[in-house]
Amino acid sequence: MLKALAVAAAAFAALPAVAADIASSVDAGSLPDSRTTPLGLYLSSEDAHTALTADPAIVFLDVRDPVEIAYIGRAEGVDAIVPLRITTHEFDGRGGLKSQDNPAFLDQAKAIIAREGGGAETPIFVICRSGGRSAVAASMLIDAGYTNVWNLVEGFEGDKNDAGARAVNGWRNAGLPWTYAISEAMAWS
């Protein structure tokens, strides 16, 4: 009997977390529309780090352009880089470069989720620079049938302070583990 209970407990522990198992400190009502998603699942960087540490089965996607990641860094624990948009070499007229949609984003994200052993109910965390692109990417995954998709609403760099620097919140500003290194398995191709 005890052995059967131990086996059952081990099997239960191996199941992926459901939305109710992941703690969030984010006040969804305070989010701008640009960071919201149809499921309403939101995490701060600290919330995400805690959940990722507790459950390695969570799929963690960074949807920024690989060049952006190479110069700014990425959160440790990211499973793959799947850009929602790709930077061009064309000036945008506002002091930056234009970007274009990655037409293969959804197929590439689905392939990474499957590669990581995930399915429709697997927790998926999505991060970008400050929570906007990740909200769009999360919404696309939700529309594709994934039911446990979380937006990291502060992103990697966070919000701008009064001086215009991204120094208010976010993964890096929270002092969470990050790096510039990219492995071949996580690199976008």
C-alpha positions in Angstrom: 0.0 0.0 0.0 2.8 2.5 1.0 4.7 1.6 -2.2 1.6 2.2 -4.3 1.1 5.6 -2.6 4.7 6.5 -3.2 4.5 5.6 -6.9 1.2 7.6 -7.2 2.8 10.6 -5.5 5.9 10.5 -7.8 3.6 10.3 -10.9 1.6 13.2 -9.7 4.8 15.3 -9.0 5.9 14.6 -12.6 2.8 16.2 -14.1 3.2 19.7 -15.5 2.0 22.6 -13.4 -1.5 24.0 -14.1 -2.3 27.7 -14.0 -3.6 27.4 -10.5 -0.3 26.0 -9.3 1.8 29.0 -10.4 1.8 32.0 -8.1 1.5 35.4 -9.5 1.9 38.8 -7.8 0.8 40.8 -10.9 -2.3 42.9 -10.6 -3.9 42.2 -13.9 -6.2 45.3 -13.6 -3.2 47.6 -13.6 -1.7 46.3 -16.9 -2.0 48.4 -20.1 -3.9 46.6 -22.9 -0.7 46.1 -24.8 0.5 43.6 -22.2 -2.7 41.6 -21.7 -3.7 38.2 -23.2 -6.9 36.3 -23.6 -6.1 33.9 -20.7 -5.1 36.7 -18.3 -2.1 34.8 -17.0 0.7 37.2 -16.0 3.9 36.9 -14.1 6.6 39.3 -12.7 10.2 38.3 -13.3 10.5 37.1 -9.7 7.3 35.0 -10.0 8.6 33.4 -13.2 12.0 32.6 -11.7 10.4 31.0 -8.7 8.1 28.8 -10.9 10.9 27.9 -13.3 13.1 26.8 -10.4 10.3 24.6 -9.0 9.2 23.1 -12.3 11.8 22.5 -15.0 9.0 21.2 -17.4 7.9 24.8 -18.0 8.7 25.9 -21.5 10.4 29.3 -21.5 10.5 31.2 -24.8 12.2 34.5 -25.6 10.5 36.2 -28.5 13.1 39.0 -29.1 15.3 39.3 -32.1 18.5 37.2 -31.7 20.6 40.4 -32.4 18.8 42.1 -29.5 19.6 39.2 -27.2 23.3 39.1 -28.3 23.8 42.7 -27.2 21.5 42.9 -24.2 21.5 39.4 -22.8 18.8 36.9 -21.9 17.3 35.2 -18.8 19.0 32.0 -17.8 16.6 29.1 -18.2 15.3 30.1 -21.6 14.6 27.0 -23.7 14.7 28.8 -27.1 14.7 32.1 -28.9 11.8 32.4 -31.4 11.6 36.0 -32.6 8.1 37.4 -33.1 9.6 40.2 -35.2 13.0 40.4 -37.0 15.0 43.6 -37.2 15.9 44.9 -40.7 18.7 47.2 -41.7 16.2 49.9 -42.7 15.9 53.2 -40.7 12.4 53.7 -39.2 12.5 57.5 -39.1 12.1 57.6 -35.3 15.7 56.8 -34.3 15.7 53.1 -34.7 15.5 50.3 -37.3 12.3 48.8 -38.8 11.3 45.3 -38.0 9.2 42.8 -39.8 7.0 39.9 -38.6 8.5 36.5 -38.5 6.0 34.6 -40.7 7.1 31.3 -39.2 6.8 32.3 -35.6 3.9 30.1 -34.7 5.3 27.0 -36.4 8.7 27.5 -34.9 7.3 28.0 -31.4 5.1 24.9 -31.7 8.2 22.9 -32.8 10.2 24.1 -29.7 7.3 23.3 -27.4 7.1 19.8 -28.8 10.9 19.4 -28.7 10.7 20.3 -25.0 8.0 17.6 -24.4 5.2 20.2 -24.1 1.6 20.0 -25.2 -1.5 22.1 -25.1 -1.7 22.2 -21.3 2.1 22.6 -20.5 3.0 25.9 -18.8 4.6 28.2 -21.3 6.3 31.4 -20.2 6.9 34.1 -22.8 9.4 37.0 -22.4 10.5 39.9 -24.5 12.1 43.3 -23.7 9.2 44.8 -21.7 6.1 42.7 -22.0 4.5 43.9 -25.3 5.8 41.5 -27.9 5.5 38.7 -25.4 1.8 39.5 -25.0 1.3 39.3 -28.8 3.2 36.0 -28.9 1.3 34.6 -26.0 -2.0 35.5 -27.6 -1.0 33.8 -30.8 -0.1 30.6 -28.9 -3.4 30.8 -27.0 -5.3 31.2 -30.3 -3.4 28.1 -31.5 -4.9 26.1 -28.6 -2.3 26.3 -25.8 -4.1 26.7 -22.5 -1.4 27.6 -20.0 0.5 30.5 -21.5 1.9 33.2 -19.3 3.2 36.7 -20.2 6.2 38.0 -18.3 4.8 41.5 -18.2 8.0 43.3 -17.1 10.1 41.5 -19.8 13.9 41.2 -19.6 14.8 44.9 -19.4 11.6 46.3 -17.8 10.0 49.7 -18.0 11.7 53.1 -18.6 12.5 55.4 -15.7 12.0 59.2 -15.9 15.4 59.5 -17.7 14.3 57.0 -20.4 16.5 54.1 -19.3 14.9 50.6 -18.9 15.8 50.4 -15.2 12.4 50.1 -13.3 11.7 46.4 -13.3 12.3 43.3 -15.4 14.4 40.2 -15.2 17.8 41.8 -15.4 16.9 44.7 -13.0 15.6 42.3 -10.5 19.0 40.7 -10.2 17.9 37.4 -11.5 20.3 35.1 -13.4 21.1 36.2 -16.9 23.8 35.8 -19.5 24.8 36.8 -23.0 25.6 33.2 -23.9 23.4 31.4 -26.4 23.5 27.6 -26.9 23.0 26.0 -30.2 19.8 24.4 -28.9 18.2 27.7 -28.1 19.5 29.7 -31.0 17.0 30.7 -33.6 17.5 29.2 -37.1 
